[in-house]
Amino acid sequence: MKLAEENGCESIAFCCISTGVFGFPQHEAAQIAVSTVREYKKTTGSGIKVIFNVFKDDDRMIYCDLFAKK
């Protein structure tokens, strides 16, 4: 995110990295992604828009649940 902002990007998208054929647990991956983005934005005051790109309904539900917990 820092690199994206340094290069003038106003938004960035992340996919569910390694949760498909590589088998990393979906819920753990989402928790790491969301907490990392929240912490970055909190500590830097960043206004970058972050999009989490999901391919499966169960991934979407995981992210929706995490965002509901703010």
N, C-alpha and C positions, 0 to 999 in steps of 0.2 A: 504494500500500500504506500509505503514511504517512497519507493522508487517510482510508482505510478504518479504520485503527486509531484515529485520533483521533475517529472517530464510533462506536467501540465494536464494530466488526466483528471477528469472530474468524476469518473466512475470506473469501477473495476468489477469483473465477474469471476467467481470461483465455482468450479464444478465439484462434485462429490469425489474428490481425489482418492484413488486406490480402494474405493468401496465396492467396485465391481468384481472383475476376475481376480484382482489381487487380494480380495477378501478382508480388507480392513473393516472392522465393525462400523456400521453405518451411524449408529447413535453416538459412539465415541468420536468419530470423525466430525460429525455435525457440532458436537459440544466444543471440540477444539477450535473449529472454524469460527463459530459464533463468539466464543469467549475471547479469542485472539482479536477479532475485529472490534468487539466492544472495548477491550482494553486499549487497543491502539487509538481508537477514536476518543476515548476518555482522557488518555494521557497526553495526546497531541492536540486535542481540540479540532481534529480533522473533520471536514465536512464532506469528505469523499463519499459518494454513493456506492454501496457494495451490494452486488447482486449474487445470490446463491443459486446457481443453475442446477436443477435436479432433473432426473430422467424418470424416476419412478414415484408413484403415489406414496409409497411408504417413506421415501426420503422427504417428500414434501411435508408429510405429517410430522415427521421428526423435527424439521425446521420450524413449522408452525407452533408446535408444542414448546420449543425452546424460546421462541419470540414471545409467546404468551406469558412466559415466566419472568420476563424482564428482570 
